[in-house]
Structures are given as structure tokens and as C-alpha cells.
């Protein structure tokens, strides 16, 4: 039983958290209003400050407090015995900055999860969702860690310029989402993106600061030389100079007499494919000796037959070629030779590829250092928390 206040001493209600904060409600401790949406913390409870300092007032207030506690106890979504998940609140932090559920579950990811929820079995859904969430969280934690470093690196002039640019971005968002109306823009942004105006602007500011910092700190370390470009071209020669392909038909006979009969048919104008379907052919008679499109310079194992084939243009045939006790006829029906790309034409493309490779390598080393030195909640734990939320939100309708 909860004791009544005695001699004006404060009491607390057992079994409840310290504070009650609801959307749109004034916080009695700091006179601030708790935001609606993804910033809303579902922390239900009563303030343990000295509410009961007068015996008579304390008795009245105590009764009201008990009534409030009974109401709260009838709210299964917040006070149930089982686990509960804050579907639009904070799931972790990076260097003291909150990570909110809706910031992770952006519009694209929500659409993907909803589709997976309709199409996939539960186990498959959870596996794919966990992988996608972990990747997103990893990226967000990295960006937030870099952001902390990047903010400290800004000059006063850059801070002022960023503030001006952010004001312009806000005006653009007002036009895009609210036709100039802040209230309409706020409502539409929350509905369409899950983030309010301040959160959206903060994401924009973070991206701008990080981009500037990475450009100034990492890009000067990148050095792609002419030698690097030439080496890459040599290592990927076939990529820039793909080999041609030949559509080839073959006739193979068991004797020279049979070969002579084939030769006579061809000289008389019989199409090669038709002659290859006759009984004298030992090679893929049912398809007219068709081997299909063959790429590269090594078509046949026998060098004599292979060399003769490579010398043929489209529509040309050769034979008989005697190999052991067999005679060969080869015809190239089609010859395709893709355009080659000389180094001069692709050096800019190769330079860009190598540049990005080096940037990723430097970024990864920098990221590892940030993760070692930074303060943040476990990505694995945040992934588990979010996985329960998205499973409940999206997967349950498909089971």
C-alpha cells in the first residue's frame, strides 16, 4: 500500500518511471513542450519532485495521483507486461546526438519493407530487413561521427554561410511541401517522409558539412598517376577491347571419300547448313553443324582447324582439312567485332574509377578510426530494436 504524505514530506508512486511526458504537454520541470512525431519520447510516469508539501493538499493530490496511476495502468500499449517498442522515438545515439526510428526508416526503406512484408515469409523478411537496417545504421553512425569532426573544423565565415544556405533550403522546403505555409509543410513532411522540418534541415546541414569536410581532408590525399591509368588499362584490356564472336557451322566426315562428296555439294551451291544435315556429317547433324556464337581466338583445339577458321570472314567457308582420319569443313556465318576503345578514349573514365577507389580506401581507414574513438550505441543492438518494430509494422500482415 502506498503511504499517505506525513508532515509535508514528499512521496513517490512505486512502479512508475520518474516523469510523464506526452505530445503537446508542458514539461513541469523545464516549462518546455514535448514535440510530436519522431521526437516524442514515450516515457510515462510521474515527477518525483515535491508535489506533496502540505498535508491537506497532499491528500487531495495523492488521490488524484492514484486515479491517474489507475488510468495509466489501463493502457496496455505502454504498461503491458511484455516488451514495448518506441516506433517513432529514439533508438540510440552517436556522440550524444539522437538517432530516431523515422530517420532510419526513410520513405524508400519503408516502401521496400512493406513490399517484402507482403511477399516474403517471416524468416526471410527478418533476415533481409536486418541486413538492410544494419547497412543504413552503419552509414548513419559513420556520417554522425564524421559530422562531429566536421563541425569543429568549420570557420566562423563558413558557419555563417551555412546558416544562410540552410535558410534558403528551408524556404525551398516550404514551397515544396506547404506552398509557403509552415503548418502545411510540417504536416506534409511528417506524412511523406516521417521527419519534421527541423529534422529534415538538420539532415541537410549534416550532409553539407560532411561533404565539405571529406572534400578538404581526404581528397588531397588521393593521387592517381598516369602510370596507374596505363596499368589499369593493361589489366582490363579485354574490357576495353572485347574479342569478336563468330557464329560457326562444322561438317566432319569419316573418310576422304565422304569429304569429297561434301566438297562437290558445296561447289554445286548447296547451302552449308543443308549439307551439314546430310548423313555424311558426323558433327551435330540435327542442327546443321551449328556451334553457335564463339568468342575469343581459341575456337578449336586443333591448331590447323583453328587457324583456318580465324582467317575466315563472314560468309566464307574452308575445307576439307584432314586431321587424323577425319576431314573438317568450317563455315563462318556471322562475324561480330565490337568497337575497341583505345587508352586515349578511356583515360578520363579510368582516372575517375581509380580516384573513387582511393577515396573509398581513405574513407574506410578514416571510418575505422572514428569508430574506435567515437561514442555510440551498438549498431547490432539498434538493429535488433528496429527489426522488432518493422516486423510488427510490416511483416505481420503477410503471415
C-alpha positions as CSV (number, residue, x, y, z in Angstrom):
1,X,0.0,0.0,0.0
2,X,1.3,3.5,-0.8
3,X,1.7,5.6,2.4
4,X,-0.1,8.9,2.7
5,X,2.1,12.0,3.0
6,X,3.1,12.7,6.5
7,X,4.3,16.1,7.9
8,X,4.5,17.6,4.5
9,X,7.2,15.1,3.3
10,X,7.2,14.2,-0.4
11,X,6.1,10.8,-1.5
12,X,6.7,8.9,-4.8
13,X,4.5,6.4,-6.5
14,X,6.1,2.9,-6.8
15,X,6.3,1.1,-10.1
16,X,6.2,4.1,-12.3
17,X,9.0,6.0,-14.1
18,X,10.0,9.4,-12.9
19,X,8.3,11.6,-15.5
20,X,5.1,11.8,-17.6
21,X,5.7,13.4,-21.0
22,X,3.0,13.4,-23.6
23,X,2.9,15.2,-27.0
24,X,1.9,18.8,-26.8
25,X,2.1,18.7,-23.0
26,X,4.2,21.2,-21.0
27,X,7.0,19.6,-19.0
28,X,6.5,20.9,-15.4
29,X,10.3,20.6,-14.8
30,X,11.6,22.9,-17.6
31,X,8.4,24.5,-19.0
32,X,9.0,23.1,-22.4
33,X,6.5,21.4,-24.8
34,X,7.4,17.9,-26.0
35,X,7.4,17.7,-29.7
36,X,5.0,15.5,-31.7
37,X,6.2,12.8,-34.1
38,X,9.6,11.2,-34.2
39,X,10.9,13.4,-31.3
40,X,8.2,12.2,-29.0
41,X,9.6,10.1,-26.1
42,X,7.1,7.6,-24.7
43,X,8.2,7.9,-21.1
44,X,5.2,7.5,-18.9
45,X,5.4,8.3,-15.2
46,X,5.1,11.0,-12.5
47,X,7.5,13.6,-11.4
48,X,9.2,12.7,-8.1
49,X,9.6,16.4,-7.2
50,X,7.9,17.7,-4.0
51,X,4.3,17.6,-5.2
52,X,3.0,16.9,-1.7
53,X,4.3,19.5,0.8
54,X,1.1,20.4,2.5
55,X,-0.8,17.6,4.4
56,X,-4.3,18.7,3.2
57,X,-3.2,19.4,-0.3
58,X,-1.2,16.3,-0.3
59,X,-4.2,14.1,0.5
60,X,-6.1,15.6,-2.4
61,X,-3.3,15.4,-4.8
62,X,-2.5,11.9,-3.7
63,X,-6.0,10.8,-4.5
64,X,-5.7,12.4,-8.0
65,X,-2.3,10.8,-8.4
66,X,-3.7,7.4,-7.6
67,X,-6.6,8.0,-10.1
68,X,-4.0,9.0,-12.7
69,X,-2.0,5.8,-12.0
70,X,-5.1,3.7,-12.4
71,X,-5.7,5.3,-15.8
72,X,-2.2,4.7,-16.8
73,X,-2.4,1.1,-15.7
74,X,-5.2,0.6,-18.1
75,X,-3.0,1.5,-21.1
76,X,-1.7,-1.9,-22.4
77,X,0.4,-0.3,-25.2
78,X,2.7,1.4,-22.7
79,X,2.4,-0.6,-19.4
80,X,1.9,-4.1,-20.6
81,X,3.9,-6.9,-19.1
82,X,5.5,-7.8,-22.4
83,X,8.2,-5.8,-24.3
84,X,7.2,-2.5,-26.0
85,X,8.9,-0.6,-28.8
86,X,9.0,3.1,-29.4
87,X,8.0,3.1,-33.0
88,X,8.8,6.8,-33.6
89,X,11.3,7.6,-30.9
90,X,15.0,7.5,-30.2
91,X,16.7,4.1,-30.7
92,X,20.2,5.2,-29.9
93,X,22.8,8.0,-30.0
94,X,26.1,9.0,-31.6
95,X,28.3,11.3,-29.7
96,X,25.2,12.5,-27.7
97,X,23.1,13.0,-30.8
98,X,19.9,11.0,-31.0
99,X,19.1,8.5,-33.8
100,X,15.4,8.4,-34.4
101,X,13.4,5.5,-35.8
102,X,11.9,7.5,-38.7
103,X,15.3,8.9,-39.6
104,X,16.4,5.3,-40.3
105,X,13.2,4.2,-41.9
106,X,13.1,6.7,-44.7
107,X,10.5,6.6,-47.5
108,X,12.5,4.3,-49.8
109,X,13.2,1.8,-47.0
110,X,9.6,1.8,-45.8
111,X,8.4,1.0,-49.3
112,X,10.9,-1.8,-49.6
113,X,9.9,-3.3,-46.2
114,X,6.2,-3.0,-47.0
115,X,6.7,-4.9,-50.2
116,X,8.8,-7.6,-48.5
117,X,6.2,-7.9,-45.8
118,X,3.6,-8.7,-48.4
119,X,5.7,-11.0,-50.5
120,X,8.2,-12.8,-48.2
121,X,7.9,-15.5,-45.4
122,X,8.6,-14.2,-41.9
123,X,12.1,-15.7,-41.6
124,X,13.2,-14.3,-45.0
125,X,11.7,-10.9,-44.2
126,X,13.5,-10.7,-40.9
127,X,16.8,-11.7,-42.5
128,X,16.6,-9.2,-45.3
129,X,15.3,-6.4,-43.1
130,X,18.1,-6.9,-40.6
131,X,20.7,-6.7,-43.3
132,X,19.2,-3.5,-44.8
133,X,18.7,-1.8,-41.4
134,X,22.3,-2.6,-40.4
135,X,23.7,-1.1,-43.6
136,X,21.6,2.0,-43.1
137,X,22.6,2.4,-39.4
138,X,26.2,1.8,-40.2
139,X,26.1,4.6,-42.7
140,X,24.2,6.9,-40.3
141,X,26.6,6.3,-37.5
142,X,29.6,6.9,-39.8
143,X,28.0,10.2,-41.0
144,X,27.3,11.3,-37.5
145,X,30.8,10.6,-36.3
146,X,32.3,12.5,-39.3
147,X,29.8,15.3,-38.6
148,X,31.2,15.8,-35.1
149,X,34.7,16.2,-36.5
150,X,33.5,18.3,-39.5
151,X,31.6,20.8,-37.3
152,X,34.6,21.5,-35.2
153,X,36.6,22.2,-38.4
154,X,34.2,24.9,-39.7
155,X,35.5,28.5,-39.7
156,X,33.2,31.3,-38.4
157,X,32.7,32.5,-42.0
158,X,31.8,29.0,-43.1
159,X,29.3,28.7,-40.3
160,X,27.6,32.0,-41.4
161,X,27.5,30.9,-45.0
162,X,26.0,27.5,-43.9
163,X,23.3,29.3,-41.9
164,X,22.3,31.4,-45.0
165,X,22.2,28.3,-47.2
166,X,20.1,26.5,-44.6
167,X,17.6,29.4,-44.6
168,X,17.3,29.1,-48.4
169,X,16.8,25.3,-48.1
170,X,14.0,25.9,-45.6
171,X,12.3,28.3,-48.0
172,X,12.5,25.7,-50.7
173,X,11.0,23.0,-48.4
174,X,8.2,25.4,-47.5
175,X,7.4,25.9,-51.2
176,X,7.7,22.2,-52.0
177,X,5.7,20.8,-49.1
178,X,3.4,23.6,-48.0
179,X,3.1,26.2,-50.8
180,X,4.6,28.7,-48.3
181,X,2.6,27.6,-45.3
182,X,4.8,26.4,-42.4
183,X,2.0,24.4,-40.8
184,X,1.0,22.6,-44.0
185,X,4.7,22.0,-44.9
186,X,5.3,20.4,-41.4
187,X,2.2,18.2,-41.7
188,X,3.1,17.0,-45.3
189,X,6.7,16.4,-44.4
190,X,5.8,14.2,-41.5
191,X,3.3,12.3,-43.5
192,X,5.5,11.8,-46.6
193,X,9.0,11.5,-45.0
194,X,8.4,10.7,-41.4
195,X,10.6,13.8,-40.4
196,X,9.6,17.2,-39.4
197,X,11.1,20.5,-40.8
198,X,13.8,20.8,-38.2
199,X,14.9,17.1,-38.6
200,X,15.0,17.5,-42.4
201,X,17.1,20.7,-42.2
202,X,19.4,19.0,-39.7
203,X,20.0,16.1,-42.1
204,X,20.6,18.6,-45.0
205,X,23.1,20.6,-42.8
206,X,24.9,17.4,-41.7
207,X,25.3,16.2,-45.4
208,X,26.6,19.6,-46.4
209,X,29.1,19.8,-43.6
210,X,30.3,16.2,-44.1
211,X,30.7,16.7,-47.8
212,X,32.8,19.8,-47.3
213,X,35.0,18.1,-44.6
214,X,35.6,15.0,-46.6
215,X,36.5,17.1,-49.6
216,X,39.0,19.1,-47.7
217,X,40.5,16.3,-45.6
218,X,40.5,13.2,-47.7
219,X,40.6,14.3,-51.3
220,X,44.1,15.9,-51.1
221,X,45.4,12.5,-50.1
222,X,44.3,11.0,-53.4
223,X,47.0,10.7,-56.1
224,X,46.1,8.9,-59.4
225,X,49.2,8.9,-61.7
226,X,49.4,8.4,-65.5
227,X,51.2,5.1,-64.7
228,X,48.2,4.0,-62.6
229,X,45.9,4.6,-65.5
230,X,48.1,2.7,-68.0
231,X,48.4,-0.2,-65.7
232,X,44.6,-0.4,-65.2
233,X,44.1,-0.3,-68.9
234,X,46.5,-3.2,-69.4
235,X,45.0,-5.2,-66.6
236,X,41.5,-4.8,-68.1
237,X,42.4,-4.9,-71.7
238,X,39.6,-7.3,-72.7
239,X,37.1,-4.9,-71.0
240,X,38.1,-2.1,-73.4
241,X,38.8,-4.3,-76.4
242,X,36.3,-7.2,-76.2
243,X,37.1,-10.1,-78.5
244,X,34.9,-10.7,-81.6
245,X,32.5,-13.6,-81.8
246,X,31.9,-16.0,-84.7
247,X,28.8,-18.0,-85.5
248,X,30.3,-21.2,-86.8
249,X,29.0,-24.4,-88.6
250,X,31.0,-27.5,-88.9
251,X,30.9,-30.6,-91.1
252,X,33.1,-33.6,-90.1
253,X,33.4,-36.7,-92.3
254,X,34.7,-40.2,-91.5
255,X,36.7,-40.6,-94.8
256,X,38.2,-38.6,-97.6
257,X,35.7,-40.0,-100.0
258,X,32.8,-38.6,-97.9
259,X,34.7,-35.3,-97.7
260,X,35.0,-35.2,-101.5
261,X,31.2,-35.7,-101.8
262,X,30.7,-32.8,-99.4
263,X,33.0,-30.7,-101.4
264,X,31.1,-31.4,-104.6
265,X,27.8,-30.4,-102.9
266,X,29.2,-27.1,-101.7
267,X,30.7,-26.4,-105.1
268,X,27.3,-27.0,-106.7
269,X,25.8,-24.3,-104.5
270,X,24.2,-26.5,-101.8
271,X,24.0,-24.3,-98.6
272,X,26.5,-25.3,-95.9
273,X,23.7,-25.8,-93.3
274,X,21.8,-28.1,-95.7
275,X,24.9,-30.1,-96.5
276,X,25.6,-30.4,-92.7
277,X,22.2,-32.0,-92.2
278,X,23.1,-34.9,-94.5
279,X,24.1,-38.4,-93.5
280,X,27.7,-37.8,-94.4
281,X,28.2,-35.3,-91.5
282,X,29.3,-36.7,-88.1
283,X,29.0,-33.5,-86.2
284,X,25.7,-32.2,-84.8
285,X,23.8,-33.3,-87.9
286,X,20.4,-32.4,-86.3
287,X,21.4,-28.7,-86.0
288,X,23.2,-28.5,-89.3
289,X,26.6,-28.5,-87.6
290,X,25.8,-25.3,-85.7
291,X,28.3,-24.4,-82.9
292,X,26.7,-21.0,-82.1
293,X,28.5,-17.7,-81.4
294,X,32.0,-18.3,-80.2
295,X,34.2,-15.6,-78.7
296,X,37.9,-15.3,-78.4
297,X,40.8,-16.7,-80.5
298,X,40.7,-20.3,-79.4
299,X,37.7,-21.9,-81.1
300,X,39.1,-25.4,-81.9
301,X,41.7,-27.5,-80.1
302,X,43.4,-28.5,-83.3
303,X,45.7,-25.6,-84.3
304,X,45.3,-26.3,-88.1
305,X,41.5,-26.1,-87.9
306,X,41.6,-23.1,-85.5
307,X,44.0,-21.1,-87.6
308,X,42.0,-21.7,-90.8
309,X,38.8,-20.6,-89.0
310,X,40.3,-17.4,-87.7
311,X,41.2,-16.4,-91.2
312,X,37.6,-16.5,-92.4
313,X,35.3,-13.5,-92.9
314,X,31.6,-13.7,-92.5
315,X,30.1,-16.0,-95.2
316,X,33.3,-17.7,-96.0
317,X,34.0,-21.5,-95.7
318,X,37.0,-23.7,-95.7
319,X,37.6,-27.5,-96.1
320,X,38.3,-30.2,-96.3
321,X,41.0,-30.1,-93.6
322,X,42.4,-33.5,-92.7
323,X,43.0,-34.2,-89.1
324,X,43.9,-37.8,-88.4
325,X,41.3,-40.0,-90.1
326,X,38.7,-37.2,-90.2
327,X,38.1,-34.4,-92.6
328,X,36.7,-31.0,-91.5
329,X,34.7,-28.2,-93.1
330,X,34.1,-24.9,-91.3
331,X,31.9,-22.0,-92.3
332,X,31.6,-18.6,-90.5
333,X,28.0,-17.5,-90.8
334,X,28.4,-14.3,-88.8
335,X,31.3,-12.3,-87.5
336,X,30.8,-9.6,-84.9
337,X,33.6,-7.4,-83.8
338,X,32.8,-4.8,-81.0
339,X,34.5,-1.5,-81.2
340,X,37.8,-1.3,-79.4
341,X,38.4,1.6,-77.0
342,X,42.0,2.9,-77.1
343,X,43.6,4.3,-74.0
344,X,43.2,7.8,-75.2
345,X,39.4,7.5,-75.3
346,X,39.0,5.9,-71.8
347,X,41.8,7.5,-69.7
348,X,39.3,10.0,-68.1
349,X,37.0,7.2,-67.2
350,X,39.8,5.1,-65.8
351,X,41.1,8.1,-63.8
352,X,37.7,8.6,-62.2
353,X,37.4,4.9,-61.3
354,X,40.8,4.9,-59.6
355,X,40.0,8.2,-57.9
356,X,36.9,6.7,-56.4
357,X,38.8,3.6,-55.3
358,X,41.4,5.6,-53.5
359,X,38.7,7.8,-51.9
360,X,36.9,4.7,-50.6
361,X,40.1,3.3,-49.2
362,X,41.0,6.5,-47.4
363,X,37.4,6.8,-46.2
364,X,37.4,3.3,-44.8
365,X,40.6,3.9,-42.8
366,X,39.2,7.2,-41.5
367,X,35.9,5.5,-40.6
368,X,37.7,2.8,-38.7
369,X,39.5,5.4,-36.6
370,X,36.2,7.3,-35.9
371,X,34.5,4.1,-34.8
372,X,37.4,3.3,-32.4
373,X,37.3,6.8,-30.9
374,X,33.6,7.7,-31.1
375,X,30.8,7.2,-28.6
376,X,27.7,5.5,-30.0
377,X,25.2,2.7,-29.2
378,X,25.9,-0.7,-30.6
379,X,24.7,-1.0,-34.2
380,X,23.8,-4.6,-33.5
381,X,21.6,-3.6,-30.6
382,X,19.9,-0.8,-32.6
383,X,19.3,-3.2,-35.5
384,X,17.6,-5.7,-33.2
385,X,15.4,-2.9,-31.8
386,X,14.4,-1.7,-35.2
387,X,13.9,-5.2,-36.5
388,X,11.2,-5.8,-33.9
389,X,9.5,-2.5,-34.9
390,X,9.5,-3.2,-38.7
391,X,8.5,-6.9,-38.1
392,X,5.4,-5.8,-36.1
393,X,4.7,-3.0,-38.6
394,X,5.1,-4.7,-41.9
395,X,5.5,-8.5,-41.7
396,X,2.6,-9.4,-39.5
397,X,0.0,-8.7,-42.3
398,X,1.8,-11.3,-44.6
399,X,1.7,-14.2,-42.2
